[in-house]
Every structure is written in structure tokens, then in C-alpha cells.
Amino acid sequence: MTSVTILGSTGSVGTQALDVVAAHPDRFTVAGLAAGSNADLLCAQARRHGVRRVALADPVAAASARAALGRGVEVLDGPDAATELAAAPADVVLNATVGSRGLRPTLAALHAGRRVALANKESLIVGGRLVLDAVTRPDQLIPVDSEHSALAQCLRAGDRGEVARLVVTASGGPFRGRTRAQLGDVTVADALAHPTWTMGAVITVNSATLANKGLEVIEASLLFGVDYDRIDVVVHPQSVVHAMVEFRDGAVVAQLSPPDMRLPIQLALGWPQRLAAAPARIDWTTAQALQFEPLDADTFPMVGIAVAAGRRGGTAPAVFNAANEEAVAAFLSGRLRFLGVPAVVAAVLDEHDPAAAPDLDTVLAVEAWARIRAGELIARRGNNRTTRCS
């Protein structure tokens, strides 16, 4: 049996991970669950899976969980609760936390020798070499993002020295085909209407701006050791081909599956073996077409901004991520227009002189600066009646 700790268990990836566990009771058990403040759902999950250790960042929610679960369940609380749980005994730690707050738990799990199934791409983006240097064996850090899971699968087809290019696909989000002028007045509801994936609000907005794809390019470079000149982004609206690897002889190997996160989740939990049950299958008896389009970099500049940050290296990707998180939060709360998101992120990056080899304290300090600076720029735009946060 493989014991699994799930960080972010009440979110989209976390709940689907528990679906995978429930579908394979002879293969997985749940060692621990962590969430932010959703005590009711966390308690229901703990009861269903017989979990004896949980964590909640919100102390009030944690007190509620203690009362509901009783003395038989240990309840950790506070901002470091997930980090403490990540280091606790388990075979695999699935980090499905949203945002850069996942960095400390990722490092804690790796330093404790746990295998990490990484759905929290931000911890790798922000932590960079700190995360990679904490990896002590080849199978210790396994990607959960559908694109990087696909790349890992495709790379099995050849030696790393035979790889010519990595190709990451993007659905194009809800605004595929629109011009920049047509994005000036889009609403939060428009941005959250993703055509193929059901995800949380932040990652859905990131998919609408294509910031998520920029983060994925940085993640792919770090995970697979491929430079940015050999990583492409291609728009594929069907979300069936999740990534491709082109080898030096021109052969291209692609990974295809329905847009269902349970497949990369179960593959990461059981890596490198494949489980017998399929969460979803492609119906090859029906007519279907696969479409590919070039990225419109002018309308969606966030990929280019992210790649530029990745090339600069050091703390630049952390600044990109922090500024983007603040800008997305402002957009979701109505304080910033959609086109203001890339504008704010680019402006914060322009002011940053990245540290080349930062330690954790430096990374966290730079990230805090980026959040403050982004907030200042957002407030300035909000006070400018002529730009109306655009």
C-alpha cells in the first residue's frame, strides 16, 4: 500500500486525488490532509478515508475540526501546519496547494525524503534551484500538471540526448481568437468560463491570460533541463494532446487523453507504474479533429513575459509569480481590468534586479517586495480615472 498525504485536499486537484484513492482502495491509503479554512469538507474527507492527521491554516477552522473529529485525530493549525504535515511519514506527498505558499511544504517534504507529486507549480517556479537541489533521487519529484505529466511520459520514448524540442499545448482559454482590443472590457465571469477544464478561480484566470502557460514553460525547463529556445507553446483547443516531444530525427511523440486531471494524478501517485483503471478514455469510434494554432503573442503577452523572467533566472520567476498572483487577485475583486494584469507584471519585473543564487530568505523577501510593488501599481491604476485600471 502507498500512503499519501494531500496538501490542498479541498481544492479541485485535491478532491480529484481523493477520487483516485477511493477508486484504488487496494493501492492507496491517506496519511494526512491539509487545507486552508474549509473545515467542514476536510472533516468529511478525513472521516471517509480514516485519516488520523490533518492540518488547517486557519486556527478558527482548526478548532472547529478538533471538535468535530475528536481526540482520535491530530489537528495541526496555523500558517506552518501544511509544512509540518508535509514532513510527516507518508510515501507520497501530493502538493495541490494554490500559489507560492506551497514552497515551504514542497521543501519540507523533499528534505524529509518523501516523494513529491507536484501540482503546485508555483513552488518550483519560486524556489527554482532550492527545490531542485533538495531532490536526492530521480523519482522523487513527479509532475502532476497534465502538460508536464505528458512530457514525462513522452520522454520515455528516447534518450534525453535525442530530444530536440518540447512542445507544450494550450487550450487558448475562453478568449482564443480575440484581438487585444476585444479584451479591454472582458469581465471576471468571461475569464472564468474556461471551454474545456474545470479549475479554481486563480488558475482559470491564469489560463485566460495564458500566464499559466508561461509558468509551465519555466517549470518544463527546470524539470527536464531543456533551455527556453527548445520549448514551444502551441494552441490546441480540444485539450486532448497535452504535450509533445520532438526528437532529433524529426519524430514527434505526443500524449493524448481526455481533459481529466485524474489521469496525471493517478500516474504521479503510482509512478512509474500505470494503474489498470482508466478515469476516462477517448472514444475512437466517433469522428473528431485535432486542431493546432500558433500562439498569438501580441494578444497574450504573458507567455513572453514569463519566458523572459525564466531566462533572467534567479529571483525573476518568483517576482513574475508574485506580481501575477496580486494582479489576478485584483482582477477577481474588480480592482484591475483584464489587460492590466500583464501590464502590472511587466512593470514589476522591469524594476527588479534578480539575485542569481538566492537562499530561501532572499526568495521570500523578494517575493514580498514584488507583492507590495504590484499592489502599489494596482492602486495607482485604480485611482487613475482615465485608464480605469486597464
LINNORBEL-V612346 format. One record per pair of residues at least 12 apart in sequence whose C-alpha atoms are under 7 Angstrom apart, sorted by the first residue. I is the first residue (numbers start at 1). J is the second residue. Records with the same first field share a line. If there is no record, write none. Layout:
# LINNORBEL-V612346
I=J  J
This chain:
# LINNORBEL-V612346
1=26  27  28  29
2=27  28  29  91
3=28  29  30  31  90  91  92
4=28  29  30  31  90  91  92  93
5=30  31  32  33  90  92  93  94
6=32  33  34  93  94  95
7=33  34  35  82  94  95  96  97
8=34  35  95  96  97
9=33  34  35
10=35  38  41  42
12=199  200
13=96
14=96
16=262
17=262  265
20=262  266
30=49  51
31=51  53  90
32=51  52  53  54
33=53  54  55
34=54  55  56  82
35=55  56  57
36=56  57  58
37=56  57  58  61
38=61
39=61  62  64  65
43=65  69
52=72  73  74
53=73  74  75
54=74  75  76
55=75  76  77  81  82  85
56=76  77  78  81
57=77  78  79  81
58=77  78
59=77  78
62=75  77
82=105
83=104  105  108
86=105  108  109
87=108  109  112
90=114
91=114  115
92=114  115  116  117  269
93=109  114  115  116  117
94=116  117  118
95=117  118  119  120
96=118  119  120
97=120
98=120
99=120  122
100=122  123  126
102=120  123
103=123  127
106=123
107=131  134
110=134  135
111=134
115=140  141
116=140  141  142
117=141  142  143  144  268  269
118=141  142  143  144
119=143  144  145
121=219
124=219
125=218  219  317  318
126=317  318
142=268
143=268
144=264  265  268
145=264
146=242  261  264
147=168  242  243
148=220
149=264
150=242  243  255
151=243  244  245
154=244  245  253  254  255
155=245
162=247  248
163=246  247  248
164=230  246  247  248
165=230  231  245  246  247
166=230  231  232  244  245  246
167=231  232  233  234  243  244  245
168=232  233  234  242  243  244
169=233  234  235  236  242  243
170=213  233  234  235  236
171=235  236  237  238  239
172=235  237
173=194  195  207  208
174=191  193  194  195  208
175=208
179=299
180=299
183=339
184=338  339
186=338
188=332
191=205  208
192=204  205
196=239  259
197=259
202=328
209=300  302
210=300  302  303
211=302  303
213=303
214=302  303  306  307
215=306
217=231
218=307  310
233=295
234=292  293  294  295
235=292  293  294  295
236=291  292  293
237=291
238=290
239=259
240=256  257  258  259
241=254  255  256  257
242=255  256
243=255
257=281  282
258=280  281  282
262=279
263=279
301=342
302=342
305=346
306=320
313=356
314=354  355  356  357  358
315=354  355  356  358  363
316=354
318=367
319=349  366  367  370
320=345  349
322=367  370  371
323=345  348  370  371  374
324=341  345
326=371  374  375
327=341  344  374
328=341
335=382  389
336=378  382  389  390
337=389  390
338=390
339=390
340=389  390
344=374  377
348=370  373  374
